[in-house]
Amino acid sequence: PYVIVCNHQASLDLMGMVEVIPDRCVPIAKKELMYLGTVGWACWLSGIIFINRHKREDAINVISRTARIMHRENVR
């Protein structure tokens, strides 16, 4: 398993990054993207993991849980 970190400047950059990242790789995005109408729905349906950057503990828990699942199932 591995993690790719991308610093994008706009919400729509995520759509372009989806085309570049390897297969079976799931992006993690800020939770605010979930509320952007059609973009939010597309992100949610594609399986993006949303984190709440304003609540540090919640974000750490989501990322830790995701890392444990990746390690347990040996997926990227």
N, C-alpha and C positions, 0 to 999 in steps of 0.2 A: 504494500500500500504506500501511497505517497500523497503529498498535498502540494498543490500549485497555488501560489499567492499572486494575485493580480491587483494592481492598484489602478482602477479605472476612474475616469473623471465624470462620467455621466451615467444615468440609469440605463440608457439604451446600449451602452458599451457591452453590457452583459450578454445581449443577444449576439453580438459579433464574436464574443469570447466562446460562446457555446459551439460555434463552428470550428474553432481552433483546438479546443481541449480534447484530449484522448477519449476514446469510447469508455463507457462505464465510469466516467468521472462526474461527480455531482458537485455543482457550485454551491457555495454558501453565500448568501446575500443578506443585506440589512432588511429588517422586517418592514420598513417603510415601502419597499418596492411592492409588497403584497397588496398595497392599497392604491395602486396606480391603474385601476380599471383593467383594460384588456392586457396590458403588460403584466400586471400582477397575476391575472388568471393564467396567462401563458407560462409564467415562471412557476406557479404552483402546480400546474398540470405536468410540467416537465420534470418535477421532482426536486426543485431547488430547495435547499435547507435554509430557512430564514432564522436569523438571530436578532435579538433585541440589543442593539449596541448601547442603549441608555441604561440597561439593567445588567451590570457586569456579571453578576452571579448567574443569571439566566443564560447569558451568552456562553459562559464557561461551561455550564451544565450541558447545553445543546452540543457544543463542539466536543466535549469529553465523551458524551454518549455516542456521537457519530464516530469518533476515533475507536471506541471499544467495539462497535459493530463492524467497522472496517477491519480491525485486527482479528476479531473472532471469525468472520466469514472470509477472511483473506481476499478482500476485494479492493479495488482501487477507487 
